Amino acid sequence: MSTEPEKQAMQRIDDSLIREYLIENPDFFMNNDDLLTHLRFRHEERGAVSLVERQQQKLRSKVKELEEEITELMVNARRNEEIFTAYSQLYVRLLDCRTLPQVLDELQLTFETQLNMPALSLKFFNSPIELEEQYTFASDTHKQLLSKRFSDDPIYLGRLTEQEHKLLFRDESVASVALLLLGKEGDIGMLAVGSAKAGHFEPAMDKLLITQLQALLSALLPTVLVNDDAA
């Protein structure tokens, strides 16, 4: 029979101590391989399995997870390359634009056709020329949008309220947006691009490409508006 001190010692040897010992001695089962035949693990489908089988299952599961991660990284890399190429081509085409409809056509080609963005809106605040209704805001309806979405950054990435959506888009299905204030002081107007995916435009995403587009349009549009007025 075990003495009382021995029982107390056995009670102190809990799972955490065994776990810690095995971590510190990874070759334990190599030196005591006869124990492998006595160890069994519960498997949801196969019942009791040996340690070796359990290790193989864990390794296969880990390999599958890594393969899925690699596949996802490759898909994202290809998508990022497509986006970069589309923006680069857009920059070049915009430089050849002489009228506002041409600018809008090129933007729609890139975002709606190449990048599968269902909605795009280009609106001006105080244009030197008279513009069609699609290019303007009714009265001062946009001022609340400006104060709410552009407190400290000329670019807003995220979601809109239903009222804000109606202000910028027509009937397109939009779940997330990129809003760009145009002009050095954001005084020319706003470009709005909408995505059907709620997580496509998020505040934390990289803004490099969209910032470059913002700078190009801010420099290009004043000249384009003058050309339209002269025409």
C-alpha positions as CSV (number, residue, x, y, z in Angstrom):
1,M,0.0,0.0,0.0
2,S,1.1,3.6,-0.7
3,T,2.0,5.7,2.3
4,E,0.4,9.0,2.9
5,P,3.5,11.0,1.7
6,E,3.5,8.9,-1.5
7,K,-0.2,9.6,-2.2
8,Q,0.4,13.4,-1.7
9,A,3.3,13.3,-4.1
10,M,1.3,11.5,-6.7
11,Q,-1.5,14.1,-6.4
12,R,1.0,16.8,-7.2
13,I,1.9,15.1,-10.5
14,D,-0.9,16.5,-12.7
15,D,-1.2,16.9,-16.4
16,S,0.7,20.2,-16.6
17,L,3.8,18.6,-15.0
18,I,3.7,15.7,-17.4
19,R,3.2,18.0,-20.3
20,E,6.1,20.2,-19.2
21,Y,8.4,17.2,-18.8
22,L,7.6,15.8,-22.2
23,I,8.2,19.3,-23.8
24,E,11.6,19.5,-22.1
25,N,12.4,15.9,-23.0
26,P,11.2,15.4,-26.6
27,D,13.3,12.2,-27.0
28,F,11.5,10.5,-24.1
29,F,9.5,8.1,-26.3
30,M,12.6,7.3,-28.4
31,N,14.3,6.1,-25.2
32,N,11.1,4.3,-24.1
33,D,9.6,3.2,-27.4
34,D,7.9,0.2,-25.7
35,L,5.4,2.7,-24.3
36,L,4.1,3.6,-27.8
37,T,2.2,0.4,-28.1
38,H,0.3,1.1,-24.9
39,L,-0.7,4.7,-25.7
40,R,-4.1,5.4,-27.3
41,F,-5.9,8.5,-28.4
42,R,-9.6,9.0,-29.0
43,H,-10.5,9.8,-32.6
44,E,-14.0,11.0,-33.4
45,E,-14.4,8.7,-36.3
46,R,-11.9,5.8,-35.8
47,G,-12.1,5.4,-32.1
48,A,-8.8,4.6,-30.3
49,V,-5.7,5.1,-32.4
50,S,-2.0,4.8,-31.6
51,L,0.4,7.7,-31.0
52,V,2.1,7.2,-34.3
53,E,-1.2,7.3,-36.2
54,R,-2.3,10.4,-34.2
55,Q,1.0,12.1,-35.2
56,Q,0.5,11.3,-38.8
57,Q,-3.1,12.7,-38.7
58,K,-1.8,15.9,-37.1
59,L,0.9,16.2,-39.8
60,R,-1.5,15.6,-42.6
61,S,-3.9,18.2,-41.2
62,K,-1.0,20.7,-40.8
63,V,0.1,20.1,-44.4
64,K,-3.4,20.7,-45.7
65,E,-3.7,24.0,-43.7
66,L,-0.3,25.1,-45.2
67,E,-1.4,24.2,-48.7
68,E,-4.6,26.2,-48.3
69,E,-2.7,29.2,-46.9
70,I,-0.3,29.0,-49.9
71,T,-3.2,28.8,-52.4
72,E,-4.8,31.9,-50.8
73,L,-1.6,33.8,-50.9
74,M,-1.1,33.0,-54.6
75,V,-4.7,34.0,-55.4
76,N,-4.2,37.3,-53.5
77,A,-0.9,37.9,-55.3
78,R,-2.5,37.4,-58.7
79,R,-5.4,39.7,-57.7
80,N,-3.0,42.4,-56.5
81,E,-1.1,42.2,-59.8
82,E,-4.3,42.6,-61.8
83,I,-5.2,45.7,-59.7
84,F,-1.8,47.2,-60.1
85,T,-1.9,46.6,-63.9
86,A,-5.4,48.1,-64.2
87,Y,-4.4,51.3,-62.3
88,S,-1.2,51.7,-64.3
89,Q,-3.0,51.5,-67.6
90,L,-5.7,53.9,-66.3
91,Y,-3.0,56.5,-65.4
92,V,-1.7,56.4,-69.0
93,R,-5.1,56.7,-70.6
94,L,-6.2,59.5,-68.4
95,L,-3.3,61.6,-69.5
96,D,-4.7,61.5,-73.1
97,C,-8.2,62.7,-72.0
98,R,-9.3,66.1,-73.1
99,T,-13.0,66.2,-72.0
100,L,-14.9,65.2,-68.9
101,P,-16.9,62.4,-70.6
102,Q,-13.6,60.9,-71.7
103,V,-12.3,60.9,-68.1
104,L,-15.5,59.2,-66.9
105,D,-15.3,56.6,-69.7
106,E,-11.8,55.7,-68.7
107,L,-12.7,55.4,-65.0
108,Q,-15.7,53.3,-65.8
109,L,-13.6,51.0,-68.1
110,T,-11.1,50.4,-65.2
111,F,-13.4,50.1,-62.2
112,E,-16.6,48.6,-63.7
113,T,-15.2,46.4,-66.4
114,Q,-11.6,45.4,-65.3
115,L,-12.0,45.5,-61.5
116,N,-15.7,44.5,-61.3
117,M,-16.8,47.5,-59.3
118,P,-20.6,48.0,-60.0
119,A,-20.8,51.7,-59.2
120,L,-18.8,54.9,-59.9
121,S,-19.7,58.5,-59.4
122,L,-17.8,61.7,-60.2
123,K,-19.2,64.9,-58.8
124,F,-18.1,68.5,-58.5
125,F,-18.6,71.1,-55.8
126,N,-18.1,74.4,-57.5
127,S,-17.5,74.0,-61.2
128,P,-16.5,77.0,-63.3
129,I,-18.8,75.7,-66.0
130,E,-22.4,74.4,-66.2
131,L,-22.4,70.6,-65.9
132,E,-24.9,67.8,-66.4
133,E,-26.9,66.7,-63.3
134,Q,-24.9,63.5,-62.9
135,Y,-21.8,65.5,-62.2
136,T,-23.2,67.7,-59.4
137,F,-24.7,67.6,-55.9
138,A,-28.2,69.0,-55.4
139,S,-27.9,72.2,-53.3
140,D,-25.8,71.6,-50.2
141,T,-26.8,67.9,-49.6
142,H,-23.2,66.8,-49.6
143,K,-21.9,68.9,-46.8
144,Q,-23.0,66.5,-44.0
145,L,-21.2,63.7,-45.9
146,L,-18.0,65.8,-46.0
147,S,-18.0,66.6,-42.4
148,K,-18.8,63.0,-41.3
149,R,-16.4,61.1,-43.6
150,F,-13.5,63.5,-44.1
151,S,-12.6,64.8,-40.7
152,D,-8.9,64.3,-41.1
153,D,-8.2,62.4,-44.3
154,P,-9.1,63.3,-48.0
155,I,-9.8,59.6,-48.6
156,Y,-12.5,57.5,-47.0
157,L,-12.6,53.7,-47.2
158,G,-15.5,51.8,-45.7
159,R,-19.3,51.8,-45.7
160,L,-22.0,54.4,-46.1
161,T,-25.5,54.9,-44.7
162,E,-28.5,54.5,-46.9
163,Q,-28.9,58.2,-47.3
164,E,-25.2,58.7,-48.2
165,H,-25.6,55.9,-50.7
166,K,-28.5,57.6,-52.4
167,L,-26.6,60.8,-52.6
168,L,-23.7,59.3,-54.6
169,F,-25.1,56.3,-56.5
170,R,-28.3,55.3,-58.3
171,D,-29.5,51.7,-58.0
172,E,-26.2,49.9,-57.9
173,S,-25.5,47.3,-55.3
174,V,-22.8,48.8,-53.1
175,A,-21.5,47.4,-49.8
176,S,-18.3,49.3,-49.4
177,V,-16.8,52.4,-51.0
178,A,-13.7,54.5,-51.7
179,L,-14.4,58.2,-51.6
180,L,-11.7,60.6,-52.9
181,L,-11.7,64.3,-52.4
182,L,-10.2,66.0,-55.5
183,G,-8.1,69.1,-55.6
184,K,-5.2,70.3,-53.4
185,E,-7.7,71.4,-50.7
186,G,-10.4,68.9,-51.7
187,D,-12.4,71.7,-53.2
188,I,-12.8,70.4,-56.8
189,G,-15.1,67.5,-56.2
190,M,-15.3,63.8,-55.2
191,L,-14.8,60.5,-56.9
192,A,-16.8,57.6,-55.4
193,V,-16.1,54.0,-56.3
194,G,-18.4,51.2,-54.9
195,S,-17.8,47.5,-54.4
196,A,-20.4,44.8,-54.0
197,K,-18.2,43.2,-51.3
198,A,-18.5,44.6,-47.8
199,G,-14.9,43.9,-47.0
200,H,-13.3,45.2,-50.2
201,F,-12.7,48.8,-49.0
202,E,-11.6,49.0,-45.4
203,P,-10.0,51.8,-43.4
204,A,-6.8,49.7,-42.8
205,M,-6.2,48.8,-46.4
206,D,-3.2,50.3,-48.3
207,K,-4.0,53.6,-50.1
208,L,-1.0,53.9,-52.4
209,L,-2.7,53.3,-55.7
210,I,-5.8,55.2,-54.9
211,T,-3.8,58.1,-53.6
212,Q,-1.9,58.3,-56.9
213,L,-5.2,58.3,-58.8
214,Q,-6.4,61.1,-56.5
215,A,-3.3,63.2,-57.3
216,L,-3.6,62.6,-61.0
217,L,-7.3,63.6,-61.2
218,S,-6.7,66.6,-59.0
219,A,-4.2,67.9,-61.5
220,L,-6.1,66.8,-64.7
221,L,-9.7,67.9,-64.0
222,P,-9.2,71.7,-63.9
223,T,-7.7,71.5,-67.4
224,V,-10.4,69.1,-68.6
225,L,-13.1,71.5,-67.3
226,V,-11.6,74.4,-69.2
227,N,-11.5,72.4,-72.4
228,D,-15.2,71.5,-72.0
229,D,-16.0,75.1,-71.5
230,A,-14.1,76.2,-74.6
231,A,-15.8,73.5,-76.6
